[in-house]
């Protein structure tokens, strides 16, 4: 492999390592239903697509899922 190929691999790995912590924290907040900095911008867009009057975080349940048994 050429020097250019190794350099591209190292740069890619460096970018991934730099982005792991901030993107992981953002994903954690989204999955937990907490408000994020993109909620302000994308919240109205999402409600426009879904037709929901309430924010998505108001609909999420923090308790364990309930299952009905037949």
C-alpha positions as CSV (number, residue, x, y, z in Angstrom):
1,X,0.0,0.0,0.0
2,X,1.2,3.5,-0.8
3,X,2.0,6.2,1.7
4,X,-1.1,8.1,0.5
5,X,-3.3,5.0,1.3
6,X,-1.9,4.7,4.9
7,X,-2.3,8.5,5.4
8,X,-6.0,8.3,4.4
9,X,-6.6,5.4,6.8
10,X,-4.9,7.2,9.7
11,X,-6.9,10.4,9.0
12,X,-10.1,8.5,8.9
13,X,-9.4,6.7,12.2
14,X,-8.4,10.0,13.8
15,X,-11.7,11.6,12.7
16,X,-13.7,8.6,14.0
17,X,-11.9,8.8,17.3
18,X,-12.5,12.5,17.7
19,X,-16.2,12.2,16.9
20,X,-17.0,9.2,19.1
21,X,-17.6,11.1,22.4
22,X,-19.7,13.9,21.1
23,X,-21.9,11.8,18.8
24,X,-22.3,9.1,21.5
25,X,-23.5,11.7,24.0
26,X,-25.9,13.2,21.4
27,X,-27.3,9.7,20.6
28,X,-27.7,9.0,24.3
29,X,-29.8,12.1,24.8
30,X,-31.9,11.4,21.7
31,X,-32.7,7.8,22.8
32,X,-33.5,9.0,26.4
33,X,-35.9,11.5,25.0
34,X,-34.1,14.5,26.4
35,X,-34.0,17.9,24.6
36,X,-31.0,18.4,22.4
37,X,-29.7,21.4,20.5
38,X,-31.2,20.1,17.3
39,X,-34.7,19.7,18.9
40,X,-35.2,23.5,18.6
41,X,-34.7,23.4,14.8
42,X,-35.9,19.9,13.8
43,X,-38.8,19.6,16.3
44,X,-41.3,21.6,14.2
45,X,-40.2,19.8,11.1
46,X,-40.7,16.4,12.7
47,X,-44.1,17.5,14.0
48,X,-45.0,18.7,10.5
49,X,-44.3,15.3,9.1
50,X,-46.0,13.3,11.9
51,X,-48.9,15.6,12.5
52,X,-48.3,15.4,16.2
53,X,-49.1,18.6,18.2
54,X,-46.9,17.6,21.1
55,X,-43.1,17.2,21.1
56,X,-41.9,13.6,20.7
57,X,-40.3,13.7,24.2
58,X,-43.7,14.1,25.8
59,X,-44.9,10.8,24.3
60,X,-41.9,8.7,25.5
61,X,-42.3,6.5,28.5
62,X,-39.5,6.1,31.0
63,X,-40.9,3.0,32.6
64,X,-40.5,-0.6,31.4
65,X,-42.4,-1.7,28.4
66,X,-45.7,-3.4,29.2
67,X,-46.7,-6.6,27.4
68,X,-50.1,-8.2,27.4
69,X,-50.4,-12.0,27.8
70,X,-53.1,-13.9,26.0
